Amino acid sequence: MSHTTRPRSRSPWPLAALLLACASLPALAIDGPPGPFGETLTIDEKGITLKFPDDAATLRIGGRLQLDFGTGRVQQRGFGTVFDTPIAVRRSWIESTLTLGKELELAFQYDFAEPNRPINDAVVAYKGFKDVIVAIGNMKEPFSLNQLISDNNTLFTERSLADAFAPARNFGFAVGTHGERWTAVTSVFGGNINNAAIGDQGIASTTRVTYAPWLSQDGYEVLHFGLAGSYRSLPNDGSALTLSSRSEAFLFARQFVNTGGIRDAASIGRVGLEAAWQSGPFRIQAEYILTEIGRFGGAPSLSFQGGYIQAGLLLNGKGRRYAIAPNYATEYAVFGGVQVEEAQRVSRGGTGVFELGLRYSAIDLEDRAIRGGIEQDFTAGVNWYPDRNIRFVFDYVRSHTSPSPASLNFNRRTIDADAFIGRAQLYW
Protein backbone atom coordinates (compact mmCIF):
# COMPACT_ATOMS: atom_id res chain seq x y z
CA MET A 1 0.00 0.00 0.00
CA SER A 2 1.60 3.22 -1.08
CA HIS A 3 0.89 6.76 -2.17
CA THR A 4 3.48 7.32 -4.85
CA THR A 5 3.91 9.39 -7.98
CA ARG A 6 2.10 8.25 -11.10
CA PRO A 7 4.00 7.59 -14.32
CA ARG A 8 3.60 10.36 -16.90
CA SER A 9 2.25 9.72 -20.36
CA ARG A 10 5.23 9.80 -22.72
CA SER A 11 3.32 11.08 -25.72
CA PRO A 12 0.86 13.87 -24.86
CA TRP A 13 0.67 15.45 -28.29
CA PRO A 14 -1.86 13.09 -29.95
CA LEU A 15 -4.21 13.57 -27.01
CA ALA A 16 -3.62 17.31 -27.08
CA ALA A 17 -4.64 17.35 -30.73
CA LEU A 18 -7.75 15.33 -29.86
CA LEU A 19 -8.56 17.77 -27.06
CA LEU A 20 -8.45 20.69 -29.47
CA ALA A 21 -10.40 18.80 -32.11
CA CYS A 22 -13.15 18.02 -29.60
CA ALA A 23 -13.44 21.64 -28.50
CA SER A 24 -16.31 22.11 -30.94
CA LEU A 25 -18.35 19.36 -29.24
CA PRO A 26 -20.55 21.75 -27.19
CA ALA A 27 -21.89 23.22 -30.41
CA LEU A 28 -22.69 19.75 -31.73
CA ALA A 29 -25.95 18.01 -30.89
CA ILE A 30 -27.22 15.06 -32.88
CA ASP A 31 -30.51 13.28 -32.26
CA GLY A 32 -30.93 10.25 -34.46
CA PRO A 33 -34.31 8.84 -35.56
CA PRO A 34 -35.84 6.05 -33.44
CA GLY A 35 -34.48 2.57 -34.13
CA PRO A 36 -36.39 -0.65 -34.74
CA PHE A 37 -37.09 -1.09 -31.01
CA GLY A 38 -37.90 2.56 -30.43
CA GLU A 39 -34.41 3.32 -29.12
CA THR A 40 -32.92 6.79 -29.65
CA LEU A 41 -29.28 7.81 -30.07
CA THR A 42 -28.12 11.23 -28.90
CA ILE A 43 -24.66 12.79 -29.23
CA ASP A 44 -24.09 16.01 -27.30
CA GLU A 45 -21.91 17.55 -24.58
CA LYS A 46 -22.94 14.68 -22.30
CA GLY A 47 -21.41 12.11 -24.63
CA ILE A 48 -23.15 9.33 -26.52
CA THR A 49 -26.49 8.19 -25.09
CA LEU A 50 -28.52 5.23 -26.32
CA LYS A 51 -31.94 5.11 -24.67
CA PHE A 52 -34.69 2.52 -25.01
CA PRO A 53 -38.42 3.26 -24.48
CA ASP A 54 -40.01 3.27 -21.03
CA ASP A 55 -36.58 3.62 -19.43
CA ALA A 56 -35.94 -0.07 -20.04
CA ALA A 57 -32.25 0.60 -20.60
CA THR A 58 -29.98 3.60 -21.03
CA LEU A 59 -26.35 3.36 -22.12
CA ARG A 60 -24.12 6.42 -21.84
CA ILE A 61 -20.54 6.58 -23.08
CA GLY A 62 -18.44 9.52 -21.99
CA GLY A 63 -14.88 10.35 -21.10
CA ARG A 64 -12.40 12.94 -19.99
CA LEU A 65 -9.06 14.32 -21.14
CA GLN A 66 -6.83 16.35 -18.85
CA LEU A 67 -3.61 17.80 -20.22
CA ASP A 68 -1.30 19.46 -17.66
CA PHE A 69 1.46 21.93 -18.46
CA GLY A 70 3.64 24.24 -16.43
CA THR A 71 6.96 25.08 -14.89
CA GLY A 72 8.48 24.86 -11.42
CA ARG A 73 11.45 26.02 -9.39
CA VAL A 74 13.05 24.65 -6.22
CA GLN A 75 15.10 27.12 -4.19
CA GLN A 76 17.84 24.64 -3.40
CA ARG A 77 21.00 23.85 -5.32
CA GLY A 78 21.55 20.29 -6.40
CA PHE A 79 17.95 19.23 -5.96
CA GLY A 80 17.85 17.74 -9.43
CA THR A 81 15.02 17.64 -11.93
CA VAL A 82 11.99 19.62 -10.80
CA PHE A 83 9.62 18.51 -13.58
CA ASP A 84 10.24 15.40 -15.69
CA THR A 85 8.48 17.18 -18.54
CA PRO A 86 6.70 20.53 -18.88
CA ILE A 87 3.60 18.86 -20.33
CA ALA A 88 1.89 15.53 -19.61
CA VAL A 89 -1.46 13.80 -19.84
CA ARG A 90 -2.97 13.67 -16.36
CA ARG A 91 -6.01 11.57 -17.26
CA SER A 92 -7.37 10.04 -20.44
CA TRP A 93 -10.57 8.22 -19.55
CA ILE A 94 -13.31 6.39 -21.31
CA GLU A 95 -16.30 5.76 -19.08
CA SER A 96 -19.67 4.13 -19.50
CA THR A 97 -22.82 3.59 -17.47
CA LEU A 98 -25.62 1.14 -18.24
CA THR A 99 -28.92 1.67 -16.44
CA LEU A 100 -31.43 -1.18 -16.53
CA GLY A 101 -34.85 0.00 -15.47
CA LYS A 102 -34.77 2.01 -12.28
CA GLU A 103 -33.08 -0.59 -10.11
CA LEU A 104 -29.78 -1.65 -11.64
CA GLU A 105 -26.79 0.40 -12.72
CA LEU A 106 -23.41 -0.73 -14.05
CA ALA A 107 -20.44 1.63 -14.39
CA PHE A 108 -16.96 1.23 -15.83
CA GLN A 109 -14.06 3.68 -16.19
CA TYR A 110 -10.69 3.08 -17.85
CA ASP A 111 -7.72 5.47 -17.82
CA PHE A 112 -5.36 5.05 -20.81
CA ALA A 113 -2.82 7.42 -19.21
CA GLU A 114 -2.36 5.20 -16.13
CA PRO A 115 -0.41 1.99 -16.93
CA ASN A 116 -0.38 0.64 -13.35
CA ARG A 117 -4.01 1.19 -12.30
CA PRO A 118 -6.02 1.82 -15.47
CA ILE A 119 -9.37 0.56 -14.10
CA ASN A 120 -11.09 3.10 -11.89
CA ASP A 121 -14.77 2.44 -11.18
CA ALA A 122 -16.03 -1.04 -12.08
CA VAL A 123 -19.29 -1.19 -10.14
CA VAL A 124 -22.67 -2.91 -10.08
CA ALA A 125 -25.26 -1.02 -8.04
CA TYR A 126 -28.78 -2.05 -6.99
CA LYS A 127 -31.30 0.70 -6.21
CA GLY A 128 -34.49 -1.30 -5.70
CA PHE A 129 -34.90 -0.26 -2.06
CA LYS A 130 -36.21 3.22 -1.25
CA ASP A 131 -33.36 5.70 -0.70
CA VAL A 132 -30.80 2.86 -0.52
CA ILE A 133 -27.93 1.97 -2.86
CA VAL A 134 -26.17 -1.39 -2.58
CA ALA A 135 -22.94 -1.50 -4.59
CA ILE A 136 -20.20 -4.02 -5.24
CA GLY A 137 -17.03 -3.53 -7.26
CA ASN A 138 -14.01 -1.28 -7.53
CA MET A 139 -15.02 2.14 -6.25
CA LYS A 140 -14.03 4.88 -3.84
CA GLU A 141 -14.11 4.06 -0.17
CA PRO A 142 -16.52 6.52 1.54
CA PHE A 143 -13.87 8.78 3.04
CA SER A 144 -13.00 12.49 2.55
CA LEU A 145 -15.22 15.06 0.85
CA ASN A 146 -12.31 16.26 -1.25
CA GLN A 147 -11.57 12.74 -2.52
CA LEU A 148 -15.22 11.91 -3.24
CA ILE A 149 -15.70 15.02 -5.41
CA SER A 150 -14.95 14.09 -9.02
CA ASP A 151 -11.60 15.27 -10.39
CA ASN A 152 -13.67 16.90 -13.15
CA ASN A 153 -15.07 19.23 -10.48
CA THR A 154 -12.20 19.89 -8.05
CA LEU A 155 -11.41 23.55 -7.46
CA PHE A 156 -7.73 23.12 -8.32
CA THR A 157 -5.73 20.83 -10.60
CA GLU A 158 -4.88 18.54 -7.67
CA ARG A 159 -6.46 17.66 -4.36
CA SER A 160 -4.84 18.83 -1.13
CA LEU A 161 -1.78 17.37 0.61
CA ALA A 162 -4.12 15.60 3.06
CA ASP A 163 -5.38 13.43 0.18
CA ALA A 164 -2.33 11.21 0.86
CA PHE A 165 -4.39 9.77 3.74
CA ALA A 166 -7.55 9.07 1.71
CA PRO A 167 -7.91 5.38 0.74
CA ALA A 168 -9.42 6.23 -2.68
CA ARG A 169 -10.52 3.26 -4.86
CA ASN A 170 -10.53 -0.40 -3.86
CA PHE A 171 -12.69 -3.46 -4.45
CA GLY A 172 -15.47 -3.95 -1.96
CA PHE A 173 -19.11 -3.87 -0.91
CA ALA A 174 -21.00 -0.77 0.25
CA VAL A 175 -24.49 0.10 1.47
CA GLY A 176 -25.62 3.71 1.54
CA THR A 177 -28.81 5.54 2.45
CA HIS A 178 -29.95 9.14 2.83
CA GLY A 179 -32.70 11.47 3.93
CA GLU A 180 -33.44 15.03 2.89
CA ARG A 181 -30.39 16.40 4.72
CA TRP A 182 -28.34 13.43 5.92
CA THR A 183 -26.42 10.51 4.46
CA ALA A 184 -24.81 7.34 5.82
CA VAL A 185 -22.73 4.77 3.97
CA THR A 186 -20.77 1.83 5.36
CA SER A 187 -18.56 -0.61 3.53
CA VAL A 188 -15.99 -3.41 3.53
CA PHE A 189 -13.05 -3.30 1.13
CA GLY A 190 -10.12 -5.42 0.06
CA GLY A 191 -7.40 -4.19 -2.27
CA ASN A 192 -7.50 -2.53 -5.66
CA ILE A 193 -8.86 -4.50 -8.61
CA ASN A 194 -5.79 -3.69 -10.71
CA ASN A 195 -3.56 -5.70 -8.39
CA ALA A 196 -3.19 -9.42 -8.94
CA ALA A 197 -4.35 -10.46 -5.48
CA ILE A 198 -7.11 -8.25 -4.06
CA GLY A 199 -7.20 -10.17 -0.77
CA ASP A 200 -3.48 -9.81 -0.08
CA GLN A 201 -3.80 -6.11 0.78
CA GLY A 202 -5.75 -6.52 3.98
CA ILE A 203 -9.38 -5.82 4.81
CA ALA A 204 -10.84 -2.38 5.53
CA SER A 205 -14.08 -1.21 7.10
CA THR A 206 -14.96 2.38 6.14
CA THR A 207 -17.98 4.48 7.15
CA ARG A 208 -19.00 8.08 6.46
CA VAL A 209 -21.97 10.07 7.74
CA THR A 210 -22.97 13.62 6.82
CA TYR A 211 -25.58 16.14 7.87
CA ALA A 212 -26.65 19.43 6.31
CA PRO A 213 -28.56 21.52 8.91
CA TRP A 214 -29.12 24.14 6.22
CA LEU A 215 -29.89 23.08 2.65
CA SER A 216 -31.92 24.94 0.04
CA GLN A 217 -34.16 23.08 -2.38
CA ASP A 218 -31.99 23.90 -5.39
CA GLY A 219 -28.81 22.73 -3.62
CA TYR A 220 -26.87 25.99 -4.00
CA GLU A 221 -27.18 27.05 -0.35
CA VAL A 222 -25.80 24.52 2.13
CA LEU A 223 -24.02 24.04 5.43
CA HIS A 224 -22.36 20.62 5.47
CA PHE A 225 -20.72 18.54 8.21
CA GLY A 226 -19.20 15.10 7.80
CA LEU A 227 -17.43 12.44 9.84
CA ALA A 228 -15.63 9.42 8.40
CA GLY A 229 -13.69 6.54 9.88
CA SER A 230 -11.69 3.73 8.34
CA TYR A 231 -9.72 0.81 9.75
CA ARG A 232 -7.67 -1.55 7.60
CA SER A 233 -5.82 -4.60 8.91
CA LEU A 234 -2.62 -5.30 7.00
CA PRO A 235 -1.02 -8.70 6.27
CA ASN A 236 2.11 -9.68 8.16
CA ASP A 237 4.08 -10.53 5.03
CA GLY A 238 6.93 -8.04 5.23
CA SER A 239 5.47 -5.73 2.60
CA ALA A 240 5.96 -2.03 3.26
CA LEU A 241 3.39 0.68 3.87
CA THR A 242 4.45 4.05 2.45
CA LEU A 243 2.77 7.43 2.88
CA SER A 244 3.98 10.28 0.72
CA SER A 245 2.92 13.41 -1.10
CA ARG A 246 4.40 15.76 -3.63
CA SER A 247 3.61 19.44 -4.01
CA GLU A 248 0.08 19.97 -5.33
CA ALA A 249 1.12 19.69 -8.97
CA PHE A 250 1.14 16.49 -11.02
CA LEU A 251 4.28 17.42 -12.94
CA PHE A 252 6.60 17.47 -9.91
CA ALA A 253 9.23 14.74 -10.34
CA ARG A 254 9.79 14.03 -6.63
CA GLN A 255 7.89 13.95 -3.38
CA PHE A 256 8.84 16.47 -0.74
CA VAL A 257 7.50 14.32 2.13
CA ASN A 258 7.78 10.54 2.33
CA THR A 259 7.75 8.13 5.27
CA GLY A 260 9.72 5.50 3.40
CA GLY A 261 8.70 1.88 3.78
CA ILE A 262 7.14 0.99 7.16
CA ARG A 263 7.63 -2.78 7.11
CA ASP A 264 6.12 -3.60 10.50
CA ALA A 265 2.77 -1.86 9.79
CA ALA A 266 -0.08 -4.01 11.14
CA SER A 267 -3.01 -1.66 10.55
CA ILE A 268 -3.92 1.78 9.33
CA GLY A 269 -6.73 3.72 11.00
CA ARG A 270 -8.14 7.01 9.75
CA VAL A 271 -10.56 9.58 11.15
CA GLY A 272 -11.71 12.46 8.99
CA LEU A 273 -13.64 15.61 9.88
CA GLU A 274 -15.13 17.76 7.14
CA ALA A 275 -17.16 20.95 6.89
CA ALA A 276 -18.35 23.18 4.06
CA TRP A 277 -20.53 26.25 3.68
CA GLN A 278 -21.82 27.47 0.35
CA SER A 279 -23.94 30.51 -0.33
CA GLY A 280 -24.57 30.87 -4.03
CA PRO A 281 -21.28 31.51 -5.84
CA PHE A 282 -19.12 31.45 -2.67
CA ARG A 283 -17.97 28.25 -0.95
CA ILE A 284 -15.56 27.54 1.89
CA GLN A 285 -14.51 23.97 2.66
CA ALA A 286 -12.14 22.34 5.16
CA GLU A 287 -11.02 18.89 6.32
CA TYR A 288 -8.76 17.38 8.95
CA ILE A 289 -7.52 13.77 8.79
CA LEU A 290 -5.74 11.88 11.55
CA THR A 291 -4.01 8.64 10.59
CA GLU A 292 -2.61 6.06 13.02
CA ILE A 293 -0.37 3.16 12.00
CA GLY A 294 -0.46 0.10 14.28
CA ARG A 295 2.65 -2.08 14.27
CA PHE A 296 3.50 -5.72 14.75
CA GLY A 297 5.60 -6.92 17.64
CA GLY A 298 4.22 -4.50 20.19
CA ALA A 299 6.02 -1.48 18.73
CA PRO A 300 4.41 1.89 19.53
CA SER A 301 1.91 3.14 16.98
CA LEU A 302 2.66 6.04 14.64
CA SER A 303 0.42 9.09 14.21
CA PHE A 304 0.33 11.38 11.18
CA GLN A 305 -2.04 14.20 10.30
CA GLY A 306 -3.05 16.59 7.56
CA GLY A 307 -5.73 19.01 6.52
CA TYR A 308 -6.72 21.97 4.37
CA ILE A 309 -9.00 24.96 4.14
CA GLN A 310 -10.06 26.37 0.79
CA ALA A 311 -12.42 28.96 -0.63
CA GLY A 312 -13.87 29.41 -4.10
CA LEU A 313 -15.80 32.24 -5.72
CA LEU A 314 -17.63 32.16 -9.06
CA LEU A 315 -17.45 35.63 -10.53
CA ASN A 316 -20.37 35.18 -12.90
CA GLY A 317 -21.94 31.86 -11.95
CA LYS A 318 -24.53 30.65 -9.46
CA GLY A 319 -22.48 28.05 -7.62
CA ARG A 320 -21.99 24.29 -7.49
CA ARG A 321 -24.99 22.09 -6.83
CA TYR A 322 -24.80 19.97 -3.67
CA ALA A 323 -26.01 16.42 -4.31
CA ILE A 324 -27.20 14.28 -1.40
CA ALA A 325 -27.31 10.95 -3.26
CA PRO A 326 -25.07 9.61 -6.06
CA ASN A 327 -26.07 7.76 -9.21
CA TYR A 328 -24.21 4.75 -7.86
CA ALA A 329 -21.51 3.78 -5.37
CA THR A 330 -20.34 5.91 -2.44
CA GLU A 331 -20.14 9.56 -3.51
CA TYR A 332 -22.83 10.86 -1.15
CA ALA A 333 -23.14 14.53 -0.14
CA VAL A 334 -20.69 16.12 -2.56
CA PHE A 335 -20.50 19.25 -4.70
CA GLY A 336 -20.93 18.99 -8.44
CA GLY A 337 -19.45 21.00 -11.28
CA VAL A 338 -19.90 24.55 -12.49
CA GLN A 339 -22.91 25.13 -14.72
CA VAL A 340 -22.44 27.26 -17.83
CA GLU A 341 -25.70 28.86 -18.89
CA GLU A 342 -26.70 28.88 -22.57
CA ALA A 343 -25.99 32.61 -23.01
CA GLN A 344 -22.59 32.27 -21.31
CA ARG A 345 -21.24 29.63 -23.70
CA VAL A 346 -18.46 30.88 -25.95
CA SER A 347 -20.00 28.83 -28.74
CA ARG A 348 -23.12 30.99 -28.32
CA GLY A 349 -21.26 34.31 -28.21
CA GLY A 350 -20.72 34.44 -24.42
CA THR A 351 -17.53 34.75 -22.38
CA GLY A 352 -17.83 31.61 -20.25
CA VAL A 353 -17.71 31.40 -16.46
CA PHE A 354 -14.76 32.45 -14.30
CA GLU A 355 -13.88 31.11 -10.84
CA LEU A 356 -11.25 32.08 -8.25
CA GLY A 357 -9.80 29.74 -5.61
CA LEU A 358 -7.48 29.90 -2.58
CA ARG A 359 -6.23 27.00 -0.46
CA TYR A 360 -3.89 26.33 2.44
CA SER A 361 -3.01 22.71 3.16
CA ALA A 362 -0.52 20.88 5.35
CA ILE A 363 0.70 17.35 6.05
CA ASP A 364 2.80 16.02 8.93
CA LEU A 365 4.60 12.69 8.41
CA GLU A 366 6.88 12.98 11.46
CA ASP A 367 6.51 10.65 14.44
CA ARG A 368 9.04 8.72 16.51
CA ALA A 369 11.71 7.24 14.24
CA ILE A 370 9.78 8.06 11.06
CA ARG A 371 11.09 11.34 9.66
CA GLY A 372 8.83 11.76 6.67
CA GLY A 373 8.73 15.55 6.72
CA ILE A 374 6.24 18.37 7.23
CA GLU A 375 4.91 20.30 4.24
CA GLN A 376 2.70 23.34 3.87
CA ASP A 377 1.28 24.47 0.53
CA PHE A 378 -0.46 27.66 -0.51
CA THR A 379 -2.38 27.52 -3.79
CA ALA A 380 -4.11 30.28 -5.76
CA GLY A 381 -6.03 29.46 -8.89
CA VAL A 382 -8.24 30.72 -11.69
CA ASN A 383 -10.67 28.49 -13.60
CA TRP A 384 -12.29 29.38 -16.91
CA TYR A 385 -15.25 27.41 -18.24
CA PRO A 386 -15.73 28.57 -21.84
CA ASP A 387 -18.40 25.97 -22.53
CA ARG A 388 -20.30 23.19 -20.83
CA ASN A 389 -17.68 20.49 -21.11
CA ILE A 390 -14.43 22.46 -21.29
CA ARG A 391 -12.33 23.86 -18.47
CA PHE A 392 -8.99 25.63 -18.28
CA VAL A 393 -7.23 25.75 -14.89
CA PHE A 394 -4.31 27.99 -13.91
CA ASP A 395 -2.75 27.44 -10.46
CA TYR A 396 0.18 28.91 -8.58
CA VAL A 397 1.50 26.64 -5.82
CA ARG A 398 3.97 27.77 -3.14
CA SER A 399 5.41 24.86 -1.13
CA HIS A 400 7.40 25.03 2.09
CA THR A 401 8.73 21.77 3.52
CA SER A 402 10.63 21.76 6.79
CA PRO A 403 11.98 19.27 7.55
CA SER A 404 12.05 17.29 4.31
CA PRO A 405 13.65 13.87 3.76
CA ALA A 406 14.27 14.91 0.15
CA SER A 407 16.81 17.49 1.37
CA LEU A 408 18.88 15.29 3.69
CA ASN A 409 21.45 14.47 1.01
CA PHE A 410 22.28 18.17 0.80
CA ASN A 411 22.63 18.68 4.56
CA ARG A 412 19.60 20.94 4.57
CA ARG A 413 16.22 20.43 6.16
CA THR A 414 14.11 22.93 4.23
CA ILE A 415 12.73 23.02 0.69
CA ASP A 416 10.91 25.98 -0.84
CA ALA A 417 9.33 25.55 -4.26
CA ASP A 418 7.15 27.47 -6.67
CA ALA A 419 5.06 25.99 -9.46
CA PHE A 420 2.78 27.40 -12.15
CA ILE A 421 0.42 24.70 -13.39
CA GLY A 422 -2.16 24.83 -16.13
CA ARG A 423 -4.70 22.26 -17.27
CA ALA A 424 -6.80 21.95 -20.41
CA GLN A 425 -9.74 19.68 -19.66
CA LEU A 426 -12.43 18.19 -21.84
CA TYR A 427 -15.14 16.00 -20.32
CA TRP A 428 -18.32 14.63 -21.78
Disulfide bonds with the S-S distance in Angstrom:
none
